[in-house]
Amino acid sequence: MSTLKDIKVGKTVTVTKLNGEGALKRRIMDMGITKGTSIYVRKVAPLGDPIELTVRGYELSIRKADAEIIEVTNE
């Protein structure tokens, strides 16, 4: 299973599972990243952190550490 951190720029993926616990998982879910959500990877910063995404019609930047707990599949 691949994580959001491994996805290349320009790809669209679907969230299959959120790993992690407590406040971190809640924060990710509050951003709109839940199971079944479609995510488009827009940009990755030159040093790889942060990753810019399009989720549910809005733009979002997350850290690589947060992207590691989001399991995805290609659409």
MARTOR-244056 format. One record per atom (N, C-alpha, C): residue number from 1; residue in one letter; chain; atom name; x, y, z. Coordinates in Angstrom, 2 decimals. Layout:
residues N
<pt i="NUM" aa="A" ch="A" at="CA" X="X" Y="Y" Z="Z"/>
...
//
This chain:
residues 75
<pt i="1" aa="M" ch="A" at="N" X="0.85" Y="-1.18" Z="0.00"/>
<pt i="1" aa="M" ch="A" at="CA" X="0.00" Y="0.00" Z="0.00"/>
<pt i="1" aa="M" ch="A" at="C" X="0.90" Y="1.24" Z="0.00"/>
<pt i="2" aa="S" ch="A" at="N" X="0.61" Y="2.20" Z="-0.88"/>
<pt i="2" aa="S" ch="A" at="CA" X="1.42" Y="3.42" Z="-0.93"/>
<pt i="2" aa="S" ch="A" at="C" X="0.80" Y="4.50" Z="-0.06"/>
<pt i="3" aa="T" ch="A" at="N" X="1.65" Y="5.45" Z="0.31"/>
<pt i="3" aa="T" ch="A" at="CA" X="1.18" Y="6.57" Z="1.12"/>
<pt i="3" aa="T" ch="A" at="C" X="1.18" Y="7.83" Z="0.27"/>
<pt i="4" aa="L" ch="A" at="N" X="0.53" Y="8.85" Z="0.75"/>
<pt i="4" aa="L" ch="A" at="CA" X="0.43" Y="10.11" Z="0.01"/>
<pt i="4" aa="L" ch="A" at="C" X="1.82" Y="10.72" Z="-0.21"/>
<pt i="5" aa="K" ch="A" at="N" X="2.74" Y="10.46" Z="0.67"/>
<pt i="5" aa="K" ch="A" at="CA" X="4.12" Y="10.97" Z="0.55"/>
<pt i="5" aa="K" ch="A" at="C" X="4.80" Y="10.46" Z="-0.72"/>
<pt i="6" aa="D" ch="A" at="N" X="4.45" Y="9.26" Z="-1.18"/>
<pt i="6" aa="D" ch="A" at="CA" X="5.11" Y="8.62" Z="-2.32"/>
<pt i="6" aa="D" ch="A" at="C" X="4.53" Y="9.01" Z="-3.67"/>
<pt i="7" aa="I" ch="A" at="N" X="3.42" Y="9.73" Z="-3.70"/>
<pt i="7" aa="I" ch="A" at="CA" X="2.72" Y="10.05" Z="-4.95"/>
<pt i="7" aa="I" ch="A" at="C" X="3.41" Y="11.21" Z="-5.67"/>
<pt i="8" aa="K" ch="A" at="N" X="3.54" Y="11.08" Z="-6.98"/>
<pt i="8" aa="K" ch="A" at="CA" X="4.20" Y="12.10" Z="-7.80"/>
<pt i="8" aa="K" ch="A" at="C" X="3.25" Y="13.25" Z="-8.12"/>
<pt i="9" aa="V" ch="A" at="N" X="3.82" Y="14.39" Z="-8.46"/>
<pt i="9" aa="V" ch="A" at="CA" X="3.05" Y="15.59" Z="-8.82"/>
<pt i="9" aa="V" ch="A" at="C" X="2.21" Y="15.31" Z="-10.06"/>
<pt i="10" aa="G" ch="A" at="N" X="0.96" Y="15.78" Z="-10.03"/>
<pt i="10" aa="G" ch="A" at="CA" X="0.06" Y="15.62" Z="-11.17"/>
<pt i="10" aa="G" ch="A" at="C" X="-0.83" Y="14.40" Z="-11.09"/>
<pt i="11" aa="K" ch="A" at="N" X="-0.67" Y="13.58" Z="-10.08"/>
<pt i="11" aa="K" ch="A" at="CA" X="-1.47" Y="12.36" Z="-9.92"/>
<pt i="11" aa="K" ch="A" at="C" X="-2.67" Y="12.61" Z="-9.02"/>
<pt i="12" aa="T" ch="A" at="N" X="-3.74" Y="11.89" Z="-9.27"/>
<pt i="12" aa="T" ch="A" at="CA" X="-4.93" Y="11.92" Z="-8.43"/>
<pt i="12" aa="T" ch="A" at="C" X="-5.07" Y="10.55" Z="-7.77"/>
<pt i="13" aa="V" ch="A" at="N" X="-5.30" Y="10.56" Z="-6.46"/>
<pt i="13" aa="V" ch="A" at="CA" X="-5.41" Y="9.32" Z="-5.69"/>
<pt i="13" aa="V" ch="A" at="C" X="-6.65" Y="9.36" Z="-4.80"/>
<pt i="14" aa="T" ch="A" at="N" X="-7.02" Y="8.21" Z="-4.27"/>
<pt i="14" aa="T" ch="A" at="CA" X="-8.15" Y="8.10" Z="-3.35"/>
<pt i="14" aa="T" ch="A" at="C" X="-7.64" Y="7.56" Z="-2.01"/>
<pt i="15" aa="V" ch="A" at="N" X="-8.10" Y="8.19" Z="-0.93"/>
<pt i="15" aa="V" ch="A" at="CA" X="-7.68" Y="7.78" Z="0.41"/>
<pt i="15" aa="V" ch="A" at="C" X="-8.34" Y="6.44" Z="0.75"/>
<pt i="16" aa="T" ch="A" at="N" X="-7.54" Y="5.48" Z="1.21"/>
<pt i="16" aa="T" ch="A" at="CA" X="-8.08" Y="4.18" Z="1.61"/>
<pt i="16" aa="T" ch="A" at="C" X="-8.07" Y="4.00" Z="3.12"/>
<pt i="17" aa="K" ch="A" at="N" X="-7.10" Y="4.65" Z="3.80"/>
<pt i="17" aa="K" ch="A" at="CA" X="-6.99" Y="4.46" Z="5.24"/>
<pt i="17" aa="K" ch="A" at="C" X="-6.16" Y="5.57" Z="5.86"/>
<pt i="18" aa="L" ch="A" at="N" X="-6.53" Y="5.97" Z="7.07"/>
<pt i="18" aa="L" ch="A" at="CA" X="-5.74" Y="6.92" Z="7.85"/>
<pt i="18" aa="L" ch="A" at="C" X="-5.12" Y="6.17" Z="9.02"/>
<pt i="19" aa="N" ch="A" at="N" X="-3.80" Y="6.12" Z="9.05"/>
<pt i="19" aa="N" ch="A" at="CA" X="-3.10" Y="5.54" Z="10.18"/>
<pt i="19" aa="N" ch="A" at="C" X="-2.92" Y="6.64" Z="11.22"/>
<pt i="20" aa="G" ch="A" at="N" X="-2.34" Y="6.32" Z="12.34"/>
<pt i="20" aa="G" ch="A" at="CA" X="-2.14" Y="7.34" Z="13.36"/>
<pt i="20" aa="G" ch="A" at="C" X="-3.28" Y="7.33" Z="14.36"/>
<pt i="21" aa="E" ch="A" at="N" X="-3.09" Y="8.10" Z="15.42"/>
<pt i="21" aa="E" ch="A" at="CA" X="-4.07" Y="8.11" Z="16.49"/>
<pt i="21" aa="E" ch="A" at="C" X="-4.28" Y="9.51" Z="17.03"/>
<pt i="22" aa="G" ch="A" at="N" X="-5.35" Y="9.65" Z="17.78"/>
<pt i="22" aa="G" ch="A" at="CA" X="-5.60" Y="10.84" Z="18.57"/>
<pt i="22" aa="G" ch="A" at="C" X="-5.66" Y="12.14" Z="17.80"/>
<pt i="23" aa="A" ch="A" at="N" X="-4.95" Y="13.15" Z="18.32"/>
<pt i="23" aa="A" ch="A" at="CA" X="-5.01" Y="14.50" Z="17.79"/>
<pt i="23" aa="A" ch="A" at="C" X="-4.53" Y="14.60" Z="16.33"/>
<pt i="24" aa="L" ch="A" at="N" X="-3.50" Y="13.84" Z="15.99"/>
<pt i="24" aa="L" ch="A" at="CA" X="-2.99" Y="13.88" Z="14.62"/>
<pt i="24" aa="L" ch="A" at="C" X="-4.04" Y="13.39" Z="13.63"/>
<pt i="25" aa="K" ch="A" at="N" X="-4.64" Y="12.26" Z="13.91"/>
<pt i="25" aa="K" ch="A" at="CA" X="-5.68" Y="11.72" Z="13.02"/>
<pt i="25" aa="K" ch="A" at="C" X="-6.87" Y="12.66" Z="12.95"/>
<pt i="26" aa="R" ch="A" at="N" X="-7.27" Y="13.24" Z="14.05"/>
<pt i="26" aa="R" ch="A" at="CA" X="-8.40" Y="14.18" Z="14.09"/>
<pt i="26" aa="R" ch="A" at="C" X="-8.09" Y="15.41" Z="13.25"/>
<pt i="27" aa="R" ch="A" at="N" X="-6.86" Y="15.92" Z="13.34"/>
<pt i="27" aa="R" ch="A" at="CA" X="-6.47" Y="17.11" Z="12.58"/>
<pt i="27" aa="R" ch="A" at="C" X="-6.52" Y="16.83" Z="11.08"/>
<pt i="28" aa="I" ch="A" at="N" X="-6.04" Y="15.66" Z="10.67"/>
<pt i="28" aa="I" ch="A" at="CA" X="-6.09" Y="15.28" Z="9.25"/>
<pt i="28" aa="I" ch="A" at="C" X="-7.55" Y="15.20" Z="8.79"/>
<pt i="29" aa="M" ch="A" at="N" X="-8.40" Y="14.59" Z="9.60"/>
<pt i="29" aa="M" ch="A" at="CA" X="-9.81" Y="14.46" Z="9.23"/>
<pt i="29" aa="M" ch="A" at="C" X="-10.50" Y="15.82" Z="9.20"/>
<pt i="30" aa="D" ch="A" at="N" X="-10.13" Y="16.72" Z="10.09"/>
<pt i="30" aa="D" ch="A" at="CA" X="-10.71" Y="18.07" Z="10.10"/>
<pt i="30" aa="D" ch="A" at="C" X="-10.35" Y="18.86" Z="8.85"/>
<pt i="31" aa="M" ch="A" at="N" X="-9.24" Y="18.51" Z="8.20"/>
<pt i="31" aa="M" ch="A" at="CA" X="-8.83" Y="19.16" Z="6.95"/>
<pt i="31" aa="M" ch="A" at="C" X="-9.63" Y="18.64" Z="5.76"/>
<pt i="32" aa="G" ch="A" at="N" X="-10.46" Y="17.63" Z="5.98"/>
<pt i="32" aa="G" ch="A" at="CA" X="-11.28" Y="17.08" Z="4.90"/>
<pt i="32" aa="G" ch="A" at="C" X="-10.70" Y="15.83" Z="4.27"/>
<pt i="33" aa="I" ch="A" at="N" X="-9.61" Y="15.32" Z="4.82"/>
<pt i="33" aa="I" ch="A" at="CA" X="-9.00" Y="14.11" Z="4.29"/>
<pt i="33" aa="I" ch="A" at="C" X="-9.56" Y="12.92" Z="5.05"/>
<pt i="34" aa="T" ch="A" at="N" X="-10.54" Y="12.25" Z="4.44"/>
<pt i="34" aa="T" ch="A" at="CA" X="-11.19" Y="11.09" Z="5.05"/>
<pt i="34" aa="T" ch="A" at="C" X="-11.20" Y="9.95" Z="4.03"/>
<pt i="35" aa="K" ch="A" at="N" X="-11.56" Y="8.76" Z="4.49"/>
<pt i="35" aa="K" ch="A" at="CA" X="-11.58" Y="7.59" Z="3.62"/>
<pt i="35" aa="K" ch="A" at="C" X="-12.51" Y="7.85" Z="2.43"/>
<pt i="36" aa="G" ch="A" at="N" X="-12.03" Y="7.54" Z="1.23"/>
<pt i="36" aa="G" ch="A" at="CA" X="-12.81" Y="7.72" Z="0.02"/>
<pt i="36" aa="G" ch="A" at="C" X="-12.64" Y="9.08" Z="-0.65"/>
<pt i="37" aa="T" ch="A" at="N" X="-11.92" Y="9.99" Z="-0.02"/>
<pt i="37" aa="T" ch="A" at="CA" X="-11.72" Y="11.33" Z="-0.57"/>
<pt i="37" aa="T" ch="A" at="C" X="-10.71" Y="11.28" Z="-1.71"/>
<pt i="38" aa="S" ch="A" at="N" X="-10.98" Y="12.03" Z="-2.77"/>
<pt i="38" aa="S" ch="A" at="CA" X="-10.07" Y="12.14" Z="-3.90"/>
<pt i="38" aa="S" ch="A" at="C" X="-9.10" Y="13.29" Z="-3.64"/>
<pt i="39" aa="I" ch="A" at="N" X="-7.81" Y="13.05" Z="-3.88"/>
<pt i="39" aa="I" ch="A" at="CA" X="-6.77" Y="14.06" Z="-3.64"/>
<pt i="39" aa="I" ch="A" at="C" X="-5.91" Y="14.20" Z="-4.89"/>
<pt i="40" aa="Y" ch="A" at="N" X="-5.70" Y="15.45" Z="-5.31"/>
<pt i="40" aa="Y" ch="A" at="CA" X="-4.83" Y="15.75" Z="-6.45"/>
<pt i="40" aa="Y" ch="A" at="C" X="-3.55" Y="16.38" Z="-5.90"/>
<pt i="41" aa="V" ch="A" at="N" X="-2.40" Y="15.82" Z="-6.25"/>
<pt i="41" aa="V" ch="A" at="CA" X="-1.11" Y="16.36" Z="-5.79"/>
<pt i="41" aa="V" ch="A" at="C" X="-0.69" Y="17.45" Z="-6.76"/>
<pt i="42" aa="R" ch="A" at="N" X="-0.71" Y="18.71" Z="-6.29"/>
<pt i="42" aa="R" ch="A" at="CA" X="-0.41" Y="19.87" Z="-7.15"/>
<pt i="42" aa="R" ch="A" at="C" X="1.07" Y="20.16" Z="-7.24"/>
<pt i="43" aa="K" ch="A" at="N" X="1.74" Y="20.25" Z="-6.08"/>
<pt i="43" aa="K" ch="A" at="CA" X="3.16" Y="20.62" Z="-6.07"/>
<pt i="43" aa="K" ch="A" at="C" X="3.84" Y="19.96" Z="-4.88"/>
<pt i="44" aa="V" ch="A" at="N" X="5.15" Y="19.83" Z="-5.01"/>
<pt i="44" aa="V" ch="A" at="CA" X="5.98" Y="19.42" Z="-3.88"/>
<pt i="44" aa="V" ch="A" at="C" X="7.11" Y="20.44" Z="-3.80"/>
<pt i="45" aa="A" ch="A" at="N" X="7.36" Y="20.97" Z="-2.62"/>
<pt i="45" aa="A" ch="A" at="CA" X="8.41" Y="21.96" Z="-2.43"/>
<pt i="45" aa="A" ch="A" at="C" X="9.77" Y="21.38" Z="-2.84"/>
<pt i="46" aa="P" ch="A" at="N" X="10.73" Y="22.24" Z="-3.20"/>
<pt i="46" aa="P" ch="A" at="CA" X="12.04" Y="21.75" Z="-3.68"/>
<pt i="46" aa="P" ch="A" at="C" X="12.72" Y="20.76" Z="-2.74"/>
<pt i="47" aa="L" ch="A" at="N" X="12.59" Y="20.94" Z="-1.45"/>
<pt i="47" aa="L" ch="A" at="CA" X="13.20" Y="20.00" Z="-0.51"/>
<pt i="47" aa="L" ch="A" at="C" X="12.23" Y="18.92" Z="-0.08"/>
<pt i="48" aa="G" ch="A" at="N" X="11.05" Y="18.88" Z="-0.70"/>
<pt i="48" aa="G" ch="A" at="CA" X="10.08" Y="17.82" Z="-0.44"/>
<pt i="48" aa="G" ch="A" at="C" X="9.07" Y="18.10" Z="0.65"/>
<pt i="49" aa="D" ch="A" at="N" X="9.18" Y="19.23" Z="1.30"/>
<pt i="49" aa="D" ch="A" at="CA" X="8.27" Y="19.53" Z="2.41"/>
<pt i="49" aa="D" ch="A" at="C" X="7.91" Y="20.99" Z="2.38"/>
<pt i="50" aa="P" ch="A" at="N" X="6.67" Y="21.41" Z="2.28"/>
<pt i="50" aa="P" ch="A" at="CA" X="5.43" Y="20.64" Z="2.33"/>
<pt i="50" aa="P" ch="A" at="C" X="4.97" Y="20.16" Z="0.95"/>
<pt i="51" aa="I" ch="A" at="N" X="3.86" Y="19.45" Z="0.96"/>
<pt i="51" aa="I" ch="A" at="CA" X="3.22" Y="18.95" Z="-0.25"/>
<pt i="51" aa="I" ch="A" at="C" X="1.91" Y="19.72" Z="-0.42"/>
<pt i="52" aa="E" ch="A" at="N" X="1.69" Y="20.27" Z="-1.61"/>
<pt i="52" aa="E" ch="A" at="CA" X="0.48" Y="21.04" Z="-1.86"/>
<pt i="52" aa="E" ch="A" at="C" X="-0.54" Y="20.15" Z="-2.58"/>
<pt i="53" aa="L" ch="A" at="N" X="-1.75" Y="20.11" Z="-2.04"/>
<pt i="53" aa="L" ch="A" at="CA" X="-2.81" Y="19.23" Z="-2.53"/>
<pt i="53" aa="L" ch="A" at="C" X="-4.06" Y="20.01" Z="-2.88"/>
<pt i="54" aa="T" ch="A" at="N" X="-4.93" Y="19.40" Z="-3.70"/>
<pt i="54" aa="T" ch="A" at="CA" X="-6.28" Y="19.90" Z="-3.89"/>
<pt i="54" aa="T" ch="A" at="C" X="-7.21" Y="18.82" Z="-3.33"/>
<pt i="55" aa="V" ch="A" at="N" X="-7.97" Y="19.20" Z="-2.30"/>
<pt i="55" aa="V" ch="A" at="CA" X="-8.88" Y="18.29" Z="-1.61"/>
<pt i="55" aa="V" ch="A" at="C" X="-10.24" Y="18.94" Z="-1.52"/>
<pt i="56" aa="R" ch="A" at="N" X="-11.28" Y="18.26" Z="-2.02"/>
<pt i="56" aa="R" ch="A" at="CA" X="-12.65" Y="18.76" Z="-1.94"/>
<pt i="56" aa="R" ch="A" at="C" X="-12.81" Y="20.19" Z="-2.45"/>
<pt i="57" aa="G" ch="A" at="N" X="-12.05" Y="20.52" Z="-3.49"/>
<pt i="57" aa="G" ch="A" at="CA" X="-12.19" Y="21.83" Z="-4.13"/>
<pt i="57" aa="G" ch="A" at="C" X="-11.38" Y="22.95" Z="-3.51"/>
<pt i="58" aa="Y" ch="A" at="N" X="-10.56" Y="22.68" Z="-2.52"/>
<pt i="58" aa="Y" ch="A" at="CA" X="-9.71" Y="23.73" Z="-1.97"/>
<pt i="58" aa="Y" ch="A" at="C" X="-8.26" Y="23.25" Z="-1.91"/>
<pt i="59" aa="E" ch="A" at="N" X="-7.35" Y="24.22" Z="-1.80"/>
<pt i="59" aa="E" ch="A" at="CA" X="-5.92" Y="23.91" Z="-1.77"/>
<pt i="59" aa="E" ch="A" at="C" X="-5.46" Y="23.75" Z="-0.34"/>
<pt i="60" aa="L" ch="A" at="N" X="-4.58" Y="22.79" Z="-0.12"/>
<pt i="60" aa="L" ch="A" at="CA" X="-4.12" Y="22.44" Z="1.20"/>
<pt i="60" aa="L" ch="A" at="C" X="-2.65" Y="22.06" Z="1.13"/>
<pt i="61" aa="S" ch="A" at="N" X="-1.88" Y="22.50" Z="2.11"/>
<pt i="61" aa="S" ch="A" at="CA" X="-0.47" Y="22.09" Z="2.21"/>
<pt i="61" aa="S" ch="A" at="C" X="-0.30" Y="21.28" Z="3.49"/>
<pt i="62" aa="I" ch="A" at="N" X="0.36" Y="20.13" Z="3.36"/>
<pt i="62" aa="I" ch="A" at="CA" X="0.63" Y="19.30" Z="4.53"/>
<pt i="62" aa="I" ch="A" at="C" X="2.09" Y="18.89" Z="4.56"/>
<pt i="63" aa="R" ch="A" at="N" X="2.57" Y="18.54" Z="5.72"/>
<pt i="63" aa="R" ch="A" at="CA" X="3.95" Y="18.10" Z="5.89"/>
<pt i="63" aa="R" ch="A" at="C" X="4.11" Y="16.65" Z="5.42"/>
<pt i="64" aa="K" ch="A" at="N" X="5.34" Y="16.29" Z="5.08"/>
<pt i="64" aa="K" ch="A" at="CA" X="5.62" Y="14.92" Z="4.67"/>
<pt i="64" aa="K" ch="A" at="C" X="5.28" Y="13.93" Z="5.79"/>
<pt i="65" aa="A" ch="A" at="N" X="5.54" Y="14.32" Z="7.02"/>
<pt i="65" aa="A" ch="A" at="CA" X="5.26" Y="13.44" Z="8.15"/>
<pt i="65" aa="A" ch="A" at="C" X="3.77" Y="13.14" Z="8.25"/>
<pt i="66" aa="D" ch="A" at="N" X="2.93" Y="14.13" Z="7.94"/>
<pt i="66" aa="D" ch="A" at="CA" X="1.48" Y="13.91" Z="7.94"/>
<pt i="66" aa="D" ch="A" at="C" X="1.05" Y="13.08" Z="6.74"/>
<pt i="67" aa="A" ch="A" at="N" X="1.69" Y="13.30" Z="5.59"/>
<pt i="67" aa="A" ch="A" at="CA" X="1.35" Y="12.56" Z="4.37"/>
<pt i="67" aa="A" ch="A" at="C" X="1.70" Y="11.08" Z="4.51"/>
<pt i="68" aa="E" ch="A" at="N" X="2.66" Y="10.76" Z="5.38"/>
<pt i="68" aa="E" ch="A" at="CA" X="3.07" Y="9.37" Z="5.57"/>
<pt i="68" aa="E" ch="A" at="C" X="1.99" Y="8.50" Z="6.20"/>
<pt i="69" aa="I" ch="A" at="N" X="1.08" Y="9.10" Z="6.96"/>
<pt i="69" aa="I" ch="A" at="CA" X="0.06" Y="8.29" Z="7.63"/>
<pt i="69" aa="I" ch="A" at="C" X="-1.20" Y="8.11" Z="6.78"/>
<pt i="70" aa="I" ch="A" at="N" X="-1.22" Y="8.70" Z="5.58"/>
<pt i="70" aa="I" ch="A" at="CA" X="-2.40" Y="8.61" Z="4.71"/>
<pt i="70" aa="I" ch="A" at="C" X="-2.14" Y="7.58" Z="3.61"/>
<pt i="71" aa="E" ch="A" at="N" X="-2.81" Y="6.43" Z="3.69"/>
<pt i="71" aa="E" ch="A" at="CA" X="-2.67" Y="5.40" Z="2.66"/>
<pt i="71" aa="E" ch="A" at="C" X="-3.63" Y="5.70" Z="1.51"/>
<pt i="72" aa="V" ch="A" at="N" X="-3.14" Y="5.53" Z="0.27"/>
<pt i="72" aa="V" ch="A" at="CA" X="-3.92" Y="5.88" Z="-0.91"/>
<pt i="72" aa="V" ch="A" at="C" X="-3.79" Y="4.81" Z="-1.99"/>
<pt i="73" aa="T" ch="A" at="N" X="-4.73" Y="4.85" Z="-2.95"/>
<pt i="73" aa="T" ch="A" at="CA" X="-4.65" Y="4.04" Z="-4.16"/>
<pt i="73" aa="T" ch="A" at="C" X="-4.83" Y="4.95" Z="-5.35"/>
<pt i="74" aa="N" ch="A" at="N" X="-4.26" Y="4.58" Z="-6.48"/>
<pt i="74" aa="N" ch="A" at="CA" X="-4.41" Y="5.37" Z="-7.70"/>
<pt i="74" aa="N" ch="A" at="C" X="-5.82" Y="5.25" Z="-8.24"/>
<pt i="75" aa="E" ch="A" at="N" X="-6.31" Y="6.33" Z="-8.85"/>
<pt i="75" aa="E" ch="A" at="CA" X="-7.65" Y="6.30" Z="-9.45"/>
<pt i="75" aa="E" ch="A" at="C" X="-7.58" Y="5.75" Z="-10.86"/>
//
